[in-house]
Amino acid sequence: MTELKNLAAVALRYPENSVAPMIAAKERGFLAKRMIEIAEENDIPVVEDDILENILSIQDVGQCVPEETWFAVAGIFAFIKTLESNKCH
């Protein structure tokens, strides 16, 4: 039960005209587990990064990700883009 209590999830989106990705949703515990399940059920990539999650989870939903996380977030988006490209081939 402690493991579920400590689980956290942050969903990002990158609107076309935005200067940076935004926090789309964030949850802890059971709801975080459910967010991850829904993402997996819909073939939305899930990336585990505890440090980045700790930083992003203190931001408000709707906020752009902090500038100090841009490099890490860009790496995740690049990884997802590679995954999507590989699915097409």
N, C-alpha and C positions, 0 to 999 in steps of 0.2 A: 504494500500500500504506500510506503514511503517513496518508492520509486515513481509511482504515478503522481504523488503529491508534488514531487520535484520536477516533473516533466513540464516543459514550456515549449511553445511553438509561436513563431512569428511568420506571417505571410507577407510577401512583398509584391508590389506591382510597379510597373514602370510606364506611366501614362506617356503617350507620344510627345507631348509638348512640355513635359516636366524636366527640370534641370537634374533631377536625381530620382532614384526609386523611392517609393513611399511605403509606409507601413500600412498594409491593407487590413490586417487583423492580427490579434495576439491573444493568447489564452494560456492558462496554466492548468495542470492537473488533468481531470477527465476530459475537459473541453479541448485541451491541447492534443490529447490522444485522439479525440474525434476529428479535429482539424487534419491531423496527419492521415488518419484513415480515409477521410473524404478526398484528400489530395491524391493518395495512392489509388483509390477507386476510380479517379478521373484522369489517371496517367499524368498527374502534375508532379514534377520532380520534387523530391524532399532531400534537402542537404542538411547534414548534422554538423553544427559548428557551435559548441557551447559558449565560447568567448563572444562570438558575434551575437548570439542569442541573448546573452547577458546585457550587452550594450543596447541592442534594438528593443528589448522588452521593456526598457524604462522610458522609451519614447511613446508619444501619443499616436493613436491610430489617426491616419491622415497626414502625419508629418513626413517630410522627406527624411531619409536616413542621414545620420550625421556625416559631415564631410570626412571625418577621420575613419569612417568605415567604407568609403567609396572603393578603395582598392580591393578589399575583401569581397564586397558585394559584386563588384565588376567581375571578379574571378568566378563567383557563383553563376552569374548570368552567362559568362563565357562557357562555363562547363555545361549549363543547360542548353545553350545554343549548339554545342558540339553533340550532345545527346540527341537533340531534335534533328540535326543534320544527318546523323548516323541512322536514324529511323527511316529517313526518306530514301536511303540508298540500299 
